[in-house]
Amino acid sequence: MAYRYRSGISLFGLLYIVVGLFIAWDHGYITASLIRRIVSALLAVFLWFLVLLGVDLNIHT
């Protein structure tokens, strides 16, 4: 009998990450400004061609 490898994250792994994110947010390790900076960096990485055209991808509030 052949077993298939199932890639991905288990329900326990997902729950572990969600609880960890909540605890980090609650203790001040993750802030709104940090999330804005990370999202801006991810946008710049995935939409780099817009950065070359002069588009500002910084998220401001």
C-alpha positions in Angstrom: 0.0 0.0 0.0 1.5 3.3 -1.1 1.1 6.4 1.1 0.7 9.8 -0.4 2.7 12.7 1.0 0.3 15.5 1.8 2.0 18.8 1.8 0.6 21.8 3.6 -0.2 22.7 7.1 -2.3 20.8 9.6 -5.1 22.2 11.5 -3.0 22.1 14.7 -0.2 24.0 12.9 -2.6 26.7 11.7 -4.1 27.1 15.1 -0.6 27.3 16.7 0.3 30.1 14.3 -2.9 32.0 14.8 -2.6 31.8 18.6 1.1 32.9 18.3 0.1 35.9 16.2 -2.5 36.9 18.7 -0.1 36.7 21.7 2.6 38.6 19.8 0.0 41.4 18.9 -1.3 41.5 22.5 2.2 41.9 23.9 3.2 44.6 21.5 5.6 42.7 19.3 3.3 43.2 16.2 1.9 46.7 15.7 -0.2 48.3 13.0 2.9 50.3 11.7 4.9 47.0 11.4 2.1 45.4 9.4 1.9 48.5 7.1 5.7 48.3 6.5 5.6 44.6 5.8 2.7 44.9 3.4 4.5 47.8 1.6 7.6 45.7 1.3 5.7 42.7 -0.1 3.9 45.0 -2.6 7.2 46.4 -3.7 8.6 42.8 -4.2 5.7 41.5 -6.1 4.9 44.6 -8.1 8.5 45.7 -8.7 7.8 46.8 -12.2 5.4 49.5 -10.8 8.2 50.7 -8.6 10.5 51.1 -11.7 7.7 53.2 -13.2 7.7 55.6 -10.2 4.6 54.3 -8.4 4.7 54.8 -4.6 3.6 51.6 -2.9 4.0 52.8 0.6 0.8 52.4 2.7 0.0 55.6 4.6 -2.8 56.2 7.0 
